């Protein structure tokens, strides 16, 4: 053992003789059955994300544990699946053809909804002579407070009602959705009218009547929008909108104004009633029992959306409505004499809801693409943040353009100044990020921020801590920063995009 190694003739002392490579298995041995199985199932095993998928396939092929022990020498299907999973390298092939994206929607439909949201504002142009009178104690034009109170009640109630109806639609129960609308819409109309009456008293019955009509429209329009009848609603509003445009350039008798207003209102009401009338004749399913009082149910209620689940959405409508009203009334609250009451700001925000909805879909589509294209949490977070910035910048550019156009076209509109414009854009950030959080189910966070912002601005105005424009700038800026942080934290996780 201590002798020198024999070197072949001509070899140098520094070199060692070449040793032939040993075979891992003898040439006479049969191939490894596990390798053969891995070769046959290569594509499936390579795309598996867990050994249990392979075990399920083996069991579906009828392989028992006894057969697996005899053929492959392992204990059971799970042990064989783990062995196969380790031997085959992971490969996740892209699907054939274009990838299905459920968040692809047309821009035209979203723009149509934005127009439908904004057109009812022209009804106030037609109804302005019907509300003529001296200013109230707050310096607002006659009838403004009953209209604002009724609008806030309508926005709050109908936001919660729409969520409940959409919940039933998501469960596939269209009859229950119609029944919820049939019961909820008239209730909201009555509440809006009663609140307007309580605010105005009996001394301004014309304003109460106008506010009641406003509540009536909000309830009927909610029915049509939830059931996807935007085009029918637009057709009902076009005569009134055309009359309002004509009233801008040519005096119109009060009788004609009243006919246009009542005609559009009646058309919307009839279409809404026709849409939900089938719920009366339809057999009552789980939704029918759920929406009945508990004492009148004849059998136990099956699973369905809880009434309390719609409360955060209703409060979301209240908080956003208060902030929008402060943006519209900022000049009047500041003591400036403007006949437009900052209407361009309200018009711009309302019209921008169409592009805002489309950009929400674009973000969801971008999140889906990010899940496919990234492989680490940090990379997905960066992709999501970039998509948020791109969509939010597009929305703010749209809101800016609409605000400038509305200010230029609206008669006697105040000039768009730096503080006013900055506050409006920050409000746009608050609304869009709030809708984004709401679409991902984080409605409690968004509602908390919006309601806190509305309360803070109300306290600032009541206590005269700051002017309306400055208060709006500070409050909206703080709320925008809070919601932007929530978006980065919550939506940067891949599990939020399931």
N, C-alpha and C positions, 0 to 999 in steps of 0.2 A: 504493500500500500504506500510505502514511502519512496518507491522508485520513480524515476523520471518517466514522463509520458513519451511513448514512442512516436517520433515524428516521421512522416513519409519523406522519401528522398527529395531534396531541393527545397524543403519548407524552411522558413525562417524560424528562429527560436521564439520570436515575439508572437507568432500566430498559433492558433489552436486548430486542430482538425475540424472539418465541417461535420456536424452531427445531423443526421437526417431527422426531419420533423416527424414527431410521433403522431399517429392517427388518434383522434379522439375516441373513435369506435372502430372495432375491427371491421374489415371489409366484408366479412361473412355475416355481420349482424344485420338484423332487420331495421328499417327506419323507425325513428321514434314516433309512436302513434300520436303523442301530443303535438309534435311538430306537424304531422300530416293534418291533424284537425285544425291547427292554427292556420295552415296554408289554405285549407278549404274555406274557413270562415274569416279570412284575412280582412276583407273590406268591412265586415260587421264589427269585428273586434277592434279595428283601428279607429272606428268612429264612436266606440262606446266611451261613456264618461265615467262608468263605474263597473266593477266586475259583476254586480248583480244583474246588469242588463244581459251579460253573456250567460249567466246562470239561468235566467228566464228563458233564453233561447234554447239552451240545452234541455231543459225540462219540457219545453213545448215540443221538442223533437222526440220525446218519449224515452230519453235516457234515464234509467233508474240508477240509484246509488250503487246497487250490486253490479250492474253493467259497467259503470264507471270504474269501480274498483278492479274489475276483471280486465278491462281493456286498457286503462290508462294508469292504473296503479296509484290512484289518489282516493281520498276518503269519500268524497261526495261531489255533487255538482258545484257547490260553492268553491271548494278547493280547486277543482279543475278550472273553474272560471278565473280564479285569481292567477293560476299558472298561465293560462292563455293570455290574460291581460298583461302580465309581465313580459311575455315573450314577443308581443307584437307592438311595434312603435305606434304612438298615437298619430292619427291623421284625421282631420275633419274636413272632408271635401265640401266645396261650395255646392249648393243645390243647382240643378239644371234649370236654365231659363232665368227670367227676371225674378228677383226676390219679392215675395208678397209683402206689401206695406199697407196695413189697414188704416194708416193715418193720412193717406193721400186723398185730399179733397180738392174740389175745384174752387178757384178764387171767386168765380162769379156768384156762386151760391152764398158765400160769406158776405160779399159786398151787398147782395140783395138784402140780407138780414140787417146790415148796417143802415141801409136806406129805410127799411121798414121801421127800425128803431127811431130814426130821426124825423120821418114825415109827420107823425102826430104833433110835433112841435109847431108845425104850421097852423094847427088848429087854434093856437093861442093868438096868432095873427088875425084870424077871422073873428075870434071871440073878443078881441080887445075892446071894441066899442060897446059890447054888452056888459063890460066890467068898468065902465067909466065912472069916475067919482073922485073925491078928495083922497089924499094919501092918509094912511093909517098912522097910528101912534109911533110906529117904528120907521116912518119915512118911506114905506113901501107903497107902490101903487095899489089902488083899491082892488080888493079880492085876492091879493097875493097870498096872504097867510092861509086862508082856507084851501086854496089850490095846493100850496106847498105841503100842508098837513095831510091832505088827501093823497097827494102823490107819494109821500113817505110811507103812509100806511099801505098803499097799493104796491109799492116796490118791495116792502118787507113781506107782506102776505103772499104775493104772487111768486116771489123767489122761492119761498118755502113750498108753496103749492106745486110749482114746476118741478122741484126736486122730487117730491113725492110721486108725481105722475111719471117722471122719468125713471124712478126706481121700479115702478110697476112695469113699465115698458121693458126695462132691462131684464125683468123676470119672465118676459114673454106674455104677460097678462094685459092685453090691450083693453079689454073690457073693464078691468079694475082701474086702469089709468083714466079711462073716460069717466068712470063713476067718481073717482076722486075729484076730477075737474068739475063734474056736474054738481057735486056737493060743495067744493071749496070756492069756486069762482063767485057764485052769488053771495057767499058769506063775506068774501073780501070786498065785493062791491058795497054791501051794506055797511061794513065797518068803515070804509073810506068815506062814505056819505055822512055817517053819523059823526065821525071825527071832524069833518069839515063844518058840519052844523054846530058842533060844540065850540069850535074855534071862532066861527063868524057870528054865532048868535042868530037871532031872528031879524036883525037890522039890515042884513045884506043877503037877501034870499037869492038874488041873481048869481052872486058868487057861489052860494051853496049849490044851486042848480047846476052851474058849470062844473063844480068839483064833483058832484054826483055823476054827471056825464063822463068826466075824466075817469072816475073809479069804475064806471060801467065799461068803458073802453079797455082799461087795463086788464080787467078780468076776462073779457071776451077775447082780447088779443093774446093773452096767455094761453088760452085753450088752443087757438089756431097755431101758435108758434110751437107749442109742445107736440102737437099732432102733425107737424111738418107741413102746414098750409100757408107758407110765407107768400106764395104767389097770389093766393086768393085774398090774403090780407092786403097785399100791395094794390090789387085791383080795387078794393073797397076804399083805399085811401087816396087814390089818384084824383078823383073829382074834387075832393076837399083841398088837396095840395095845389091843383091847378087854380082853384078859386083863390087860395091864399096868395099865389104869385100874381094873379090879376089884381088883387086888392092892394098890392104893393105899388102898382103903377096907375091904378084907376080907382076912384071911389066906388064903393059897392054898398047898396042898400042893406040895412040890417036884416031885412026879411030874407034876402038872398044868402047872406052869411049864415043865418040860422038854418035855412033849408040845407045848405051844404054840410054843415056840422051834423045835423040830425040825420041826414041821409047816409053819410058815411058811418055814423054810429049805429044806425039801424042795420045797415048791411053787415057790419062786423058782428053785431049781436046775433043776427039770424044765422050766419055761417057758423058761429061758435055753437049755437044751440043745435043746429043740424049735426055738427060733428060729434056731440056727446049724447044726442038723443037715443042712439042705439043702445046706450048703457042701461036705459030704462027697461028695454025689452029683453036684453041679454040675460041668460041665467047667471045667478050670483055664484061666483067662485070664491076663492080665498080672499080676493080683494073686497068683494061685496060684504063678507062678514067682518073683515078687519075694519072697514069704515063705518060700521054700525055701532051704536052704543052697546056696551057690554051686556046690559040687562036684556037687550032685544035679540041677542044671538041665539040661534036654535041649536048650534053645534059648535064644538071647540074651534077656535081660530087656528088655521094652519100658518105656516111660516110666511112672513111677509115683511115689508119694510116697517120699522117702528116709526111712530109719529114723531118721537123726540129726535130722530135722526135728521129731520128736516129743519129743526130749530137753528142750527148754526148757519144754514144757508139763508134763512130768513134774516138773521142778524147781519149776515154779510151784505144783504141787500140794503138793510137800514144804514149800516156804516158807510157804504159806498155812496148811497143816496145823499146822506148828510154832507159828505165831502164835496160832491158834485154841486149841490145847492150853494154851499159857501163859495165855490169858485164862480158860480153864475151870479151871485149877489154881492160879490166883493166890492164892486164900485159903489153900489147903493149903500152898503153898510159903512163904507168909508166916507159917506157924505158927499160923494161926487154926483153931479147932475147928469145922468145919462138915461135916455129913454129906452135904450136897448137892454138894460139890466144885464150887461155882459152876456147877452144871448149868444154871441159867436163862440164863447168858451164852451157853453153847454152843447151847441150844435156840433162843434168840432169833436168833443168827447163822445157824443152819441154816434156820429158817423164813423168814428175811428173804431167802434166796437166790431164792425165787420172785418176790417183788416186784422184787428187784434185776435179775433177768433181763428182766422186763417193762419196766423203766425203761431198760435198755440198748437195747431195741428202740425205745422212745420217743425216745431220743437219736438213733439212726440216722434215724428218721423226721423229727425236727427238723432234722438236718443236711441231709437231702434238701430239706426246705422252704426252708432257708436258701440253698441253691444256686439255687433258683428265684426267691427274693424279693430277693436282694441283687445288686449290680452291681460292688462294689469289694471288694478283699481285706480292708480294715479293717472294712467293714460285715459281711462274712461272719464275721470273727473275733469281733466283738461278738455277733452272733447265736449263734454256737457257744458262746461263754463263758456267755451267758445260759441257754442250754439245759442246759449242764453244771451250772450252779448250781441250776437248777430241779429237775433230775432227782436230783442228789445230796442236796438238801434234802429231797426227798420220801422218798428211801431212808433218810436218817438219822431222819426223823420216824417212819417205819415201824419201824426198828430200836429206837428209844427206846420206842415203845408196846409192842412185843413184849417188850422187856427188863423193863419195869415190870410187865406182865401175868404174865410167867413168874415173876418174883420174888414176886409176890403170891400166886400159886397153888401154887408149889412148896413142899412141907413143909420146914421148917428151913432155908430159903434165906437167905443173908446179905442184909442190907439194901443197897439200891443207893445207894452213897455217891458223893460228888463225884468223887474221883480214879478210882474203879473205873468209874463211868459215863462219864467223859471218855475214859478209855483204851479202853473198849468202842466208843464212837462214833468215835474216831480209827481204831481197827482196822476199823470199817465203811467209813470213807473209803478206807483202804488196799485193802481187798478189792474195793470197787466200782470204784475207779479202775483197779485192776489188771485186773479183768475187762474194763473198757472199753478199755484199751490192748491187751489180748489180742485182743479182738474186731476191732480194726483192724489186727492183724498185728504190733503192736509188742510181741511177747511177750518178746523179749530184754530190753528196758528194764524191763518189769514184773517179770520173773523176777529180774533183778539186784537191784532194790530190795527185793523180798520176801525173797530169800535173805540179803541183807546185813542186813536187819532181824532175821530169825530168828537169824542168827549173833551179832549184837550183843546181842540180849536173852539168848541163851544164855551168852555171855561175862559179861554183867552179873550173871547169877544164879550162875554158877560162882565168880566172883571176889568175890561179895558187895559189888559196887560200889554197888548200890542195891537197895531192896526190890522185890518182884515187881510191885506196882502202880505204883510210881514208874518203874521201868525200862520197863514196858509203856507208860506215858504218854509218856515221852521218846522211846522207839524208834518207837512208832506215830505220834507227832506228826511226827517227822523224816521217816519214810517217807511219810506222807500229804502233807507239803509237797513232797517230791521228786516224787511221782507227780502231784500237782496241776500242778506246773510242766511236767512232761512232757506232760500232757494239753493244757495251753494252747499249748505250742510245736508239738506234733505234729498235734493235731486242729484247730488253727486254720487249717490250710492246706486249700484246697479240693480239692487232689489226693489228700488222705488219704481223702476220702469217695467215691471212685470206686466 
